[in-house]
Structures are given as structure tokens and as C-alpha cells.
Amino acid sequence: MRHLTQRTTRMPWVVMLLLCCVPLAGQGSDAKGNYVALGFGSESCQTFLQARSNGLDLPYRHWVTGYLIAVNKLTKDTVDM
């Protein structure tokens, strides 16, 4: 009986310790809501349209594909954006 009591008392501490080791989701902005757009995400739509009309839009397509994959993975109940 004493062994069961020790186990029951120890279990919440073990759970709390394990929860401290679980990585948390990252934030994409600071406390004020500021963020930095990198790569083609900082380009204007006009720049993309010019590249597309010249047949040079492949890097943009790769960037958008990576972005959509991240949205699909990180958004709950989303399979195909």
C-alpha cells in the first residue's frame, strides 16, 4: 500500500518535469507584433508578375510551395491549403 502511495505522489512531479522538456511552438513575431519577411515573401506582387511574364517565376513557385507546406503542417485541421 505504501508503494502505491509513493507512486501516486511521484507521478504529478514526473509529468510536470516531462512537460518542461516538451518544445513549444515558436512565435513568428516579437512582443510588439513586428516580424521580418525573408526571401520572395518580401517582394511585391508586381515583381512577381514581371518575372512570371518573362518566364522567370520558378523561384517564386518554390517559395510559395514551401510556404503552403508550412501552413498545411502548422494549421490545425488543414490538409491541403
C-alpha positions as CSV (number, residue, x, y, z in Angstrom):
1,M,0.0,0.0,0.0
2,R,2.8,2.4,0.8
3,H,4.4,1.7,-2.6
4,L,1.2,2.8,-4.3
5,T,1.0,6.0,-2.3
6,Q,4.6,6.9,-3.2
7,R,3.9,6.2,-6.9
8,T,0.8,8.4,-6.8
9,T,2.7,11.2,-5.1
10,R,5.6,11.0,-7.5
11,M,3.6,10.8,-10.7
12,P,2.5,14.5,-10.9
13,W,6.1,15.6,-10.4
14,V,7.3,13.3,-13.2
15,V,4.6,14.6,-15.5
16,M,5.5,18.2,-14.7
17,L,9.2,17.5,-15.4
18,L,8.4,15.9,-18.8
19,L,6.1,18.8,-19.8
20,C,9.0,21.2,-19.1
21,C,11.1,19.3,-21.7
22,V,8.4,19.4,-24.4
23,P,9.3,22.0,-27.1
24,L,6.7,24.8,-27.5
25,A,5.5,26.3,-30.8
26,G,7.6,29.2,-31.9
27,Q,6.3,32.7,-32.4
28,G,6.9,34.4,-35.7
29,S,6.9,37.9,-34.2
30,D,8.1,39.8,-31.2
31,A,6.0,41.1,-28.3
32,K,5.0,44.2,-30.3
33,G,3.9,42.1,-33.3
34,N,6.9,43.0,-35.5
35,Y,8.3,40.4,-37.9
36,V,10.7,40.2,-40.8
37,A,9.8,38.8,-44.2
38,L,12.6,37.0,-45.9
39,G,13.2,35.8,-49.4
40,F,10.5,36.2,-52.0
41,G,7.9,36.8,-49.3
42,S,9.2,40.4,-49.2
43,E,8.8,41.0,-52.9
44,S,5.9,43.0,-54.4
45,C,3.2,41.3,-56.5
46,Q,4.3,43.5,-59.4
47,T,7.8,42.0,-59.2
48,F,6.3,38.5,-59.3
49,L,4.1,39.4,-62.3
50,Q,7.0,40.7,-64.2
51,A,9.1,37.6,-63.5
52,R,6.1,35.4,-64.5
53,S,5.6,37.3,-67.8
54,N,9.3,36.7,-68.6
55,G,9.2,33.0,-67.6
56,L,11.4,33.6,-64.6
57,D,8.9,32.7,-61.9
58,L,10.3,29.3,-60.9
59,P,12.0,30.6,-57.6
60,Y,8.7,32.2,-56.7
61,R,6.8,29.0,-57.2
62,H,9.3,27.1,-55.0
63,W,8.9,29.8,-52.2
64,V,5.1,29.6,-52.4
65,T,5.2,25.8,-52.3
66,G,7.3,25.9,-49.2
67,Y,5.0,28.5,-47.6
68,L,1.9,26.4,-48.3
69,I,3.5,23.3,-46.9
70,A,4.3,25.1,-43.7
71,V,0.8,26.4,-43.5
72,N,-0.7,23.0,-44.1
73,K,1.6,21.5,-41.4
74,L,1.1,24.2,-38.8
75,T,-2.6,24.9,-39.2
76,K,-4.9,22.6,-37.3
77,D,-7.4,20.7,-39.4
78,T,-5.8,21.8,-42.7
79,V,-4.7,19.1,-45.1
80,D,-4.3,21.0,-48.4
81,M,-4.4,24.8,-48.4
